[in-house]
Amino acid sequence: MNPKDEQTFLQTYNPDNFAKPSVAVDVVILTIKEKRLCALLSKRQEHPYKDTWSLIGGFVGIAESLDDAAKRVLAQKGKLEGVYLEQLYTFGEVKRDPRMRIISVTYYALTNIKALKEEEGLKLFEVMVPWQGEAGGKVEILDETRQQKTLAFDHEEILGMAIKRIRGKLEYVPIGFELLPERFTLRELQEVHEIILDKSINKDAFRRKVLASGILEATGDCETGKGFRPAEYYVYKGEEK
């Protein structure tokens, strides 16, 4: 390849010769509140879907990476920084947005409830994905009165995929700890798994597996003010070397 030919080509290349879709990022924010899996949603202030609840999102800047755009949206609109954030999937149906051709690169974030702020326009909703719907069943989004909500755009599909993803990863990636405080009991850790998986887990088998993994460290401290035998607190120390 002749470098001069390459340079000449780039100098004369016109990017306007091709139509371009816009690229956005949408972030699913998941937490656990009162033993229920919840998503933090935003109320849209503008059309389309004005006054409808949606995931937080925004367009990717021309000089911005996808990860940086997701972190910016998470900080500016979700009021969250430094939480677990992972890319989920790319949604690109031609008519997914009525304004124009918009491709959404989606992410999901996991955080403990104490890090969240339900400010004006932001609200937690309970989310359920029945197991019988794992192949494409309808997501249920419930408000505090147990009324079901419909989300803007294709955000219900995105939310459902995020929950299915963490269900699949829970067995081999220690992401459940992201939903807990720094110190937790084995009972609380098991509850997180059961809430995400939407099913009961054998207590003894779960504890044997977790303790044998080498990823927990006992603190020596126990619960106080409980009417039953106080449980010991643990901290997550990472994968066993």
Secondary structure, 3 states (H helix, E strand, C coil): CCHHHHHHHHHHCCHHHCCCCEEEEEEEEEEEECCEEEEEEEECCCCCCCCCEECEEEECCCCCCHHHHHHHHHHHHHCCCCCEEEEEEEECCCCCCCCCCEEEEEEEEECCHHHCCCCCCEEEEEEECCHHHCCCCCCEEECCCCCECCCCCCHHHHHHHHHHHHHHHCCCCCCHHHHCCCCECHHHHHHHHHHHHCCCCCHHHHHHHHHHCCCEEEEEEECCCCCCCCCEEEEECCCCC
